[in-house]
Amino acid sequence: MTEVTEEVKEVKATKSIVPARYAGRYKAGGSDPLALFINEQCKGKEGFEYEAFFELALKNGVSQEQVDKYRGQVAEKRHGSQGRARMTIRNMIATNVRKTGNAIGLDGSETPIELAKPVLSGAAAKAREGKDSEAAASEF
């Protein structure tokens, strides 16, 4: 008689809806200088401090209305609100950093950060492609 053994592998369940290829992209050691700056500025004893993050956002030109909106969602502990707040507000900060070339720290000091323009994709890329072809046609 042959004995069959079955190996059971434990699968780690994740709660994130972010695809694996994007997960951890901007963690410490990543390549995004703004994310590294934000993580350094908002690091506390218990990890990432959202109140520091919201204060940093205000110092870097994000509107009070937007900060209050995401602060409320994080305080309510809505599903996915922390990640959504970090991603969306980071992108708002990035817009201002691209314009000025500097990020303002919690202490008011300026840190030069160079961010490349984001690459257009999807519908935005097609719209841009259409505008470029129209401009090229009008030159002739």
C-alpha positions as a Markdown table, in Angstrom:
| # | Residue | x | y | z |
|---|---|---|---|---|
| 1 | Met | 0.0 | 0.0 | 0.0 |
| 2 | Thr | 1.3 | 3.5 | -0.9 |
| 3 | Glu | 0.9 | 6.2 | 1.6 |
| 4 | Val | 0.0 | 9.6 | 0.2 |
| 5 | Thr | 1.1 | 12.7 | 2.1 |
| 6 | Glu | -0.4 | 16.0 | 1.4 |
| 7 | Glu | 1.7 | 19.1 | 2.1 |
| 8 | Val | -0.4 | 22.0 | 3.2 |
| 9 | Lys | 1.1 | 25.4 | 2.5 |
| 10 | Glu | 0.0 | 28.3 | 4.6 |
| 11 | Val | -1.1 | 31.2 | 2.4 |
| 12 | Lys | -0.7 | 34.7 | 3.7 |
| 13 | Ala | -3.9 | 36.6 | 3.3 |
| 14 | Thr | -3.5 | 40.3 | 2.6 |
| 15 | Lys | -6.1 | 43.0 | 3.2 |
| 16 | Ser | -4.9 | 45.3 | 0.5 |
| 17 | Ile | -6.7 | 45.7 | -2.8 |
| 18 | Val | -3.5 | 47.0 | -4.3 |
| 19 | Pro | -2.1 | 44.5 | -6.9 |
| 20 | Ala | 1.1 | 42.8 | -5.8 |
| 21 | Arg | 3.2 | 44.5 | -8.5 |
| 22 | Tyr | 2.5 | 47.9 | -6.9 |
| 23 | Ala | 2.6 | 46.9 | -3.3 |
| 24 | Gly | 5.6 | 48.3 | -1.4 |
| 25 | Arg | 6.6 | 50.4 | -4.4 |
| 26 | Tyr | 7.2 | 53.5 | -2.3 |
| 27 | Lys | 8.4 | 52.0 | 0.9 |
| 28 | Ala | 11.7 | 52.9 | 2.5 |
| 29 | Gly | 14.5 | 52.2 | 0.0 |
| 30 | Gly | 12.1 | 52.9 | -2.9 |
| 31 | Ser | 12.9 | 55.3 | -5.7 |
| 32 | Asp | 10.3 | 58.0 | -5.1 |
| 33 | Pro | 12.1 | 60.9 | -3.4 |
| 34 | Leu | 8.9 | 62.6 | -2.3 |
| 35 | Ala | 7.5 | 59.4 | -0.7 |
| 36 | Leu | 10.8 | 59.0 | 1.1 |
| 37 | Phe | 10.6 | 62.6 | 2.3 |
| 38 | Ile | 7.0 | 62.2 | 3.5 |
| 39 | Asn | 7.8 | 59.0 | 5.3 |
| 40 | Glu | 10.8 | 60.6 | 7.1 |
| 41 | Gln | 8.8 | 63.7 | 8.1 |
| 42 | Cys | 5.8 | 61.7 | 9.4 |
| 43 | Lys | 7.7 | 58.9 | 11.2 |
| 44 | Gly | 6.7 | 58.6 | 14.9 |
| 45 | Lys | 7.1 | 56.2 | 17.7 |
| 46 | Glu | 4.2 | 54.1 | 16.5 |
| 47 | Gly | 5.0 | 54.3 | 12.8 |
| 48 | Phe | 3.4 | 56.7 | 10.3 |
| 49 | Glu | 1.6 | 59.6 | 12.0 |
| 50 | Tyr | -1.3 | 60.8 | 10.0 |
| 51 | Glu | -1.7 | 64.1 | 11.9 |
| 52 | Ala | 1.9 | 65.0 | 10.9 |
| 53 | Phe | 1.1 | 64.0 | 7.3 |
| 54 | Phe | -1.9 | 66.3 | 7.2 |
| 55 | Glu | 0.1 | 69.2 | 8.7 |
| 56 | Leu | 2.9 | 68.5 | 6.1 |
| 57 | Ala | 0.2 | 68.6 | 3.3 |
| 58 | Leu | -1.0 | 72.0 | 4.5 |
| 59 | Lys | 2.6 | 73.4 | 4.5 |
| 60 | Asn | 3.1 | 72.1 | 1.0 |
| 61 | Gly | 0.0 | 73.9 | -0.5 |
| 62 | Val | -2.8 | 71.3 | -0.2 |
| 63 | Ser | -6.1 | 73.1 | 0.5 |
| 64 | Gln | -7.6 | 73.0 | 4.0 |
| 65 | Glu | -10.7 | 71.5 | 2.5 |
| 66 | Gln | -9.0 | 68.5 | 1.0 |
| 67 | Val | -7.0 | 67.9 | 4.1 |
| 68 | Asp | -10.1 | 68.0 | 6.3 |
| 69 | Lys | -11.9 | 65.7 | 3.9 |
| 70 | Tyr | -9.2 | 63.0 | 4.2 |
| 71 | Arg | -8.6 | 63.7 | 7.9 |
| 72 | Gly | -12.2 | 62.9 | 8.6 |
| 73 | Gln | -12.2 | 59.7 | 6.6 |
| 74 | Val | -9.1 | 58.5 | 8.4 |
| 75 | Ala | -10.6 | 59.4 | 11.8 |
| 76 | Glu | -13.7 | 57.5 | 10.9 |
| 77 | Lys | -11.6 | 54.5 | 10.0 |
| 78 | Arg | -13.4 | 54.1 | 6.7 |
| 79 | His | -12.3 | 51.0 | 4.7 |
| 80 | Gly | -9.1 | 51.9 | 2.7 |
| 81 | Ser | -9.1 | 55.5 | 3.9 |
| 82 | Gln | -5.5 | 55.6 | 5.1 |
| 83 | Gly | -4.1 | 54.3 | 1.8 |
| 84 | Arg | -6.4 | 56.5 | -0.2 |
| 85 | Ala | -5.4 | 59.6 | 1.9 |
| 86 | Arg | -1.7 | 58.9 | 1.6 |
| 87 | Met | -1.9 | 58.3 | -2.2 |
| 88 | Thr | -4.2 | 61.2 | -3.1 |
| 89 | Ile | -2.6 | 63.8 | -0.8 |
| 90 | Arg | 0.9 | 62.7 | -1.9 |
| 91 | Asn | -0.1 | 63.4 | -5.5 |
| 92 | Met | -1.4 | 66.8 | -4.5 |
| 93 | Ile | 1.9 | 67.6 | -2.7 |
| 94 | Ala | 3.7 | 66.3 | -5.8 |
| 95 | Thr | 2.0 | 68.9 | -8.0 |
| 96 | Asn | 3.2 | 71.7 | -5.8 |
| 97 | Val | 6.7 | 70.2 | -5.5 |
| 98 | Arg | 7.0 | 70.0 | -9.3 |
| 99 | Lys | 6.1 | 73.7 | -9.6 |
| 100 | Thr | 8.5 | 74.9 | -6.9 |
| 101 | Gly | 11.2 | 72.2 | -6.9 |
| 102 | Asn | 11.1 | 72.1 | -3.1 |
| 103 | Ala | 9.1 | 70.3 | -0.4 |
| 104 | Ile | 8.6 | 72.1 | 2.9 |
| 105 | Gly | 9.2 | 70.1 | 6.0 |
| 106 | Leu | 7.3 | 70.2 | 9.2 |
| 107 | Asp | 9.9 | 72.6 | 10.7 |
| 108 | Gly | 9.5 | 74.9 | 7.7 |
| 109 | Ser | 12.8 | 74.1 | 6.0 |
| 110 | Glu | 12.8 | 73.6 | 2.3 |
| 111 | Thr | 14.2 | 70.4 | 0.8 |
| 112 | Pro | 15.0 | 70.3 | -2.9 |
| 113 | Ile | 13.2 | 67.4 | -4.6 |
| 114 | Glu | 13.1 | 66.8 | -8.3 |
| 115 | Leu | 10.1 | 64.9 | -9.6 |
| 116 | Ala | 9.6 | 63.9 | -13.2 |
| 117 | Lys | 6.3 | 64.7 | -14.9 |
| 118 | Pro | 4.0 | 61.7 | -14.7 |
| 119 | Val | 3.6 | 59.6 | -17.9 |
| 120 | Leu | 0.2 | 59.9 | -19.5 |
| 121 | Ser | -1.7 | 56.6 | -20.0 |
| 122 | Gly | -5.1 | 55.4 | -21.1 |
| 123 | Ala | -7.6 | 58.0 | -22.2 |
| 124 | Ala | -5.3 | 61.0 | -21.3 |
| 125 | Ala | -2.6 | 59.6 | -23.6 |
| 126 | Lys | -5.0 | 59.1 | -26.4 |
| 127 | Ala | -6.4 | 62.6 | -26.0 |
| 128 | Arg | -2.8 | 64.0 | -26.0 |
| 129 | Glu | -2.0 | 61.9 | -29.1 |
| 130 | Gly | -5.0 | 63.4 | -30.9 |
| 131 | Lys | -3.9 | 67.0 | -30.0 |
| 132 | Asp | -0.4 | 66.3 | -31.2 |
| 133 | Ser | -1.5 | 64.9 | -34.5 |
| 134 | Glu | -3.8 | 67.9 | -35.1 |
| 135 | Ala | -1.0 | 70.3 | -34.3 |
| 136 | Ala | 1.3 | 68.5 | -36.7 |
| 137 | Ala | -1.3 | 68.6 | -39.5 |
| 138 | Ser | -1.9 | 72.3 | -39.0 |
| 139 | Glu | 1.8 | 73.0 | -39.5 |
| 140 | Phe | 1.7 | 71.9 | -43.1 |
